[in-house]
Amino acid sequence: MAVSTKVAETISHPLLNSIPPSLIPHFEPTYIEYYNKYSAGRLATHQVPIESFRADPDAYLTTYGRALVEQGALKITDQKCPVEGGEIIIRIFEPEIEKFGDGEKPVYVNFHGGGWVFGGLQTDFEFCKRVTHEVGAVVFDVDYRLSPEFKFPIPVNDCWEAINWIRNYKKSEFNLDLSRLAIGGISAGGHLSAIVAHMCRDASIPLTFQLLSVPVCDLHIFAPDGTLLPTQPYASYRDLANTQPLPLERMTYFHRQFLGNPRPKELDDDWKVSPMRASSFKGLAKALVITAEMDVLKDEGVAYAKKMRDAGVEVEEVQIKGAPHLVMQMDGILEGGKEYNRVTIKALKEALAK
């Protein structure tokens, strides 16, 4: 029998969770380099059984590009905050007295991201140190309870109870100036911040500033089973459905984990699910809304900023070009991450100045 020297044609398929070729030119090139090296071809956390992830998070988490911030003379402590049905940890960052004096300090309350399912006190640890160092605020980082173990409205309620705990019990302990109170968060943390801002206004609690970074604003674009409605109005959900690291598939997963599958009917018009559906935007605190050009959430962030602006709220809006959803967590390697730090620190300094 004759032996052929021919080689069969190669048939290949894209790596799991790879960035579509059509989107690659629009990202900051350094992101593509790092993503392809460390993330493409690997399971994302939403593709792992939640029980496996909870048992060993480090086995599934991939991180790179985060700029480290020295603790220096900052004082960092953890305290327990009582909430309905239990307690949560709040990490507190105090600025150095030599730099900022011993007078009353402004307050920044941080709600981390992670789709209401992932994340914790390490998520924004570097950013919280940065705010304390550069703004001179006392920072409270809220470790609210996570879904699916603690579904909506528990994460929202935890954040609201944290605000009231800080106001009612921590003023004298940390020498706080509660007339200079800001809140903020990234992604799901932006969603929680937007809701808390409405609740502060409704409760006549003075709020100086809200920092909404790549926020989730409209979960009602999903059907009760978590599938995207064809009538949804945001082009970025169509054009960037397969972007990374937050594709449509991951948002569907978060919807189901946070709200239930199916979403309970009583949540169909609940504005605390979708702050975009709030009945009024008047009287909200001044806001900075940051969106990322290559993020599926981009257009709803822009629409939410417009809702506030149309209601007379002072809003600054910044879109970071070529940026993925988690651009701020790669501030050690991405120009967009460095821009995020510059813009947010400047805004917080101005908002919290005496």
C-alpha positions in Angstrom: 0.0 0.0 0.0 1.4 3.4 -1.0 2.1 5.8 1.9 0.9 9.4 1.3 3.0 12.3 2.3 0.0 14.7 2.3 -1.3 16.2 5.6 -5.0 16.6 6.2 -6.4 20.1 6.2 -6.4 21.8 9.6 -9.8 22.4 11.0 -9.7 24.7 14.1 -12.2 26.6 16.2 -11.8 29.7 18.3 -10.6 29.3 21.9 -13.3 29.3 24.5 -14.2 32.8 25.6 -12.0 34.3 22.8 -12.6 37.9 21.6 -14.2 38.0 18.2 -11.8 39.1 15.4 -14.1 41.9 14.4 -13.8 43.5 17.9 -10.1 43.1 18.4 -9.0 46.3 16.5 -11.3 48.4 18.8 -9.7 47.5 22.1 -6.6 49.0 23.6 -3.9 46.6 22.2 -2.3 45.8 25.6 -5.7 44.4 26.7 -5.8 42.0 23.8 -2.2 40.9 24.6 -3.0 40.1 28.2 -6.4 38.7 27.6 -5.2 36.3 25.0 -2.4 35.2 27.2 -4.2 34.7 30.5 -8.0 34.4 29.8 -8.8 33.1 26.4 -9.4 29.4 26.4 -10.1 29.3 30.1 -13.5 28.9 31.9 -14.9 32.2 33.1 -16.3 32.1 36.7 -19.9 32.0 35.5 -19.1 28.8 33.6 -18.1 27.0 36.8 -20.7 25.5 39.2 -21.2 28.0 42.0 -20.6 25.4 44.6 -17.1 24.7 43.2 -16.3 28.3 43.0 -17.3 29.0 46.6 -15.3 26.0 47.8 -12.1 27.2 46.1 -12.3 30.7 44.4 -8.5 30.8 43.8 -8.8 27.8 41.5 -10.9 29.8 39.0 -10.0 33.5 39.4 -7.6 35.1 36.9 -6.3 38.5 37.6 -3.6 40.6 36.0 -2.6 44.2 35.5 -3.7 45.7 38.8 -1.6 48.6 40.1 -0.7 48.0 43.7 -1.1 50.9 46.2 1.1 51.0 49.3 -0.7 51.1 52.6 1.8 53.5 54.1 0.4 55.2 57.1 -3.2 54.3 56.4 -5.1 52.5 59.1 -7.2 49.6 57.8 -9.7 47.8 60.1 -12.7 45.5 59.7 -15.9 45.8 61.6 -19.1 43.9 61.7 -22.3 45.6 60.6 -25.6 44.1 61.7 -28.1 43.5 58.9 -31.4 41.7 58.8 -30.8 38.0 59.3 -27.1 38.3 60.1 -24.1 40.6 59.8 -21.7 41.7 57.1 -18.1 43.0 57.2 -17.2 46.6 56.4 -13.6 47.4 55.8 -12.6 50.9 56.9 -9.7 52.9 55.6 -8.5 55.9 57.6 -6.2 58.6 56.1 -2.9 59.6 57.6 -3.2 62.4 60.1 0.1 64.0 59.2 -1.1 64.6 55.6 -4.8 65.5 56.2 -4.9 66.7 59.8 -7.1 65.6 62.7 -10.3 67.5 61.6 -13.5 65.9 60.4 -13.1 63.8 57.3 -15.3 63.3 54.3 -16.8 59.8 53.6 -16.7 57.5 50.6 -18.8 54.3 50.8 -17.8 51.7 48.2 -19.9 48.8 46.9 -17.8 46.3 44.9 -18.8 44.7 41.6 -19.0 41.1 40.5 -22.5 40.7 39.2 -24.0 40.4 42.7 -22.5 36.9 42.7 -18.7 37.3 42.9 -16.3 39.8 44.5 -15.6 40.9 48.0 -13.3 43.0 50.1 -10.3 42.3 47.8 -12.1 43.5 44.7 -11.6 47.3 45.2 -8.9 47.1 47.9 -6.3 49.0 45.8 -8.8 51.6 44.8 -10.0 52.2 48.3 -6.4 52.8 49.5 -6.0 55.2 46.6 -9.1 57.2 47.5 -8.0 57.4 51.1 -4.4 58.4 50.2 -5.3 61.0 47.6 -8.7 62.3 48.7 -8.3 62.1 52.4 -11.7 60.5 52.9 -12.5 57.7 55.4 -13.5 54.9 53.0 -16.0 52.2 54.0 -15.9 49.1 51.7 -19.1 47.1 52.1 -19.0 43.3 51.9 -22.7 42.8 51.1 -24.0 39.3 50.9 -23.9 37.6 47.5 -26.4 35.8 45.3 -27.5 33.1 44.6 -27.4 32.3 48.3 -28.8 35.8 49.1 -30.9 36.9 46.2 -32.5 40.3 45.5 -33.3 42.4 47.5 -30.8 41.3 50.1 -27.7 42.9 48.5 -29.6 46.1 48.1 -30.8 46.0 51.7 -27.4 45.3 53.0 -25.9 48.4 51.3 -28.7 50.5 52.6 -28.3 49.2 56.1 -24.5 49.9 55.8 -25.2 53.6 55.0 -27.4 54.0 58.0 -25.0 52.1 60.3 -22.2 54.5 59.2 -24.4 57.6 59.7 -26.0 56.5 63.0 -23.0 54.9 64.8 -19.7 55.8 63.2 -19.6 59.6 63.1 -17.7 60.2 66.3 -15.6 57.0 66.2 -14.1 58.1 62.9 -14.6 61.9 63.1 -16.8 61.9 60.0 -18.2 65.0 58.2 -21.5 63.4 57.1 -22.3 66.5 55.1 -19.6 65.3 52.7 -20.8 61.8 51.9 -20.1 60.1 48.6 -21.0 56.6 47.4 -19.8 54.6 44.4 -19.2 51.3 42.8 -18.3 49.4 39.6 -20.8 47.3 37.5 -23.1 45.6 40.0 -21.6 48.1 42.6 -22.7 50.9 40.3 -26.2 49.4 40.2 -26.3 49.3 44.0 -24.9 52.9 44.2 -27.5 54.2 41.8 -30.3 52.6 43.9 -28.9 53.9 47.2 -28.7 57.4 45.8 -32.4 57.3 45.1 -33.0 56.0 48.6 -30.9 58.7 50.2 -32.9 61.4 48.4 -36.2 59.8 49.3 -35.1 59.6 53.0 -33.8 63.2 53.0 -30.2 61.9 53.7 -27.7 64.4 52.4 -25.6 62.8 49.6 -22.8 64.8 48.0 -21.8 62.6 45.1 -22.4 59.3 43.3 -19.7 57.6 41.3 -21.3 55.2 38.9 -18.7 53.2 37.0 -19.8 50.9 34.1 -23.1 50.5 36.0 -25.9 48.0 35.4 -29.0 50.2 35.1 -31.6 48.2 33.3 -32.2 44.5 34.1 -35.7 44.6 32.6 -34.2 44.2 29.1 -34.2 40.5 30.0 -37.2 38.3 30.0 -38.0 36.5 33.3 -35.9 33.5 32.2 -32.9 35.8 31.7 -32.9 35.8 27.9 -32.4 39.2 26.2 -35.6 40.7 24.9 -35.5 41.4 21.1 -37.2 44.8 21.8 -34.4 46.0 24.2 -33.2 49.4 23.1 -29.4 49.3 23.7 -27.2 48.8 20.6 -24.2 47.8 22.7 -26.1 44.7 23.7 -26.3 43.7 20.1 -23.0 45.0 18.8 -21.0 43.8 21.7 -22.9 40.6 22.7 -19.7 38.6 22.4 -17.3 41.1 23.9 -15.0 40.1 26.8 -14.9 40.0 29.8 -18.6 40.7 30.1 -20.5 39.2 27.2 -24.3 38.8 27.0 -24.0 35.2 28.2 -22.5 36.4 31.5 -25.1 39.0 32.0 -27.8 36.4 31.5 -26.1 34.3 34.2 -26.0 37.2 36.6 -29.7 38.0 36.0 -30.7 34.5 36.9 -28.5 34.2 40.0 -29.4 37.7 41.4 -33.1 37.6 40.7 -34.0 34.0 40.3 -34.9 31.9 37.3 -37.6 32.7 36.5 -37.5 36.2 37.9 -40.5 36.5 40.2 -43.5 38.4 38.7 -43.6 40.9 41.5 -40.2 42.2 40.3 -41.5 43.0 36.8 -41.7 46.7 37.5 -39.4 47.1 40.5 -37.2 50.1 40.1 -34.7 48.6 42.6 -34.1 45.9 40.1 -33.7 48.5 37.3 -32.9 52.0 38.6 -33.6 53.1 35.0 -37.3 52.6 35.9 -37.3 54.9 38.9 -40.3 57.3 38.9 -38.2 60.4 39.4 -34.6 61.5 38.9 -35.0 65.0 40.3 -32.9 65.9 43.3 -30.4 63.2 43.0 -26.8 63.8 44.1 -24.2 65.0 41.6 -22.9 62.1 39.5 -20.0 60.9 37.5 -20.9 58.2 35.1 -18.1 56.3 33.5 -18.6 53.9 30.6 -16.2 51.7 28.6 -16.3 51.8 24.9 -16.1 48.0 24.5 -18.6 47.1 27.2 -22.0 45.6 26.7 -23.3 47.9 29.4 -22.1 51.1 27.6 -25.4 52.3 26.2 -27.5 51.9 29.3 -24.9 53.9 31.3 -25.2 56.7 28.7 -29.0 56.5 28.9 -29.0 56.6 32.7 -26.7 59.7 32.7 -29.2 61.3 30.3 -32.1 60.5 32.5 -30.4 62.3 35.4 -29.3 65.2 33.3 -32.8 65.7 31.9 -34.1 65.9 35.5 -31.7 68.7 36.3 -29.0 66.6 38.0 -25.4 67.7 37.6 -23.8 64.9 35.7 -20.3 64.4 34.3 -20.0 61.6 31.7 -16.8 60.0 30.6 -16.4 57.2 28.1 -13.0 55.4 28.1 -12.0 54.6 24.6 -10.9 51.1 23.7 -11.7 49.9 27.2 -13.1 46.6 28.3 -15.7 46.4 31.1 -13.1 46.0 33.9 -10.6 48.6 32.6 -10.2 50.0 36.1 -8.9 46.7 37.4 -6.0 46.8 34.9 -4.7 50.2 35.8 -1.2 48.9 36.0 -1.1 48.0 32.3 -3.9 49.9 30.5 -3.9 53.6 29.7 -7.6 53.4 30.1 -7.2 52.2 33.7 -4.8 55.1 34.4 -7.4 57.5 32.9 -10.0 56.0 35.2 -7.9 56.7 38.3 -7.3 60.3 37.2 -10.9 61.0 36.4 -12.4 59.4 39.5 -9.9 60.8 42.0 -10.2 64.3 40.5 -14.0 64.1 40.8 -14.0 62.8 44.3 -11.5 65.5 45.4 -13.7 68.2 44.0 -17.0 66.8 45.3 -15.7 66.2 48.9 -13.7 69.4 49.3 -14.8 71.7 52.1 
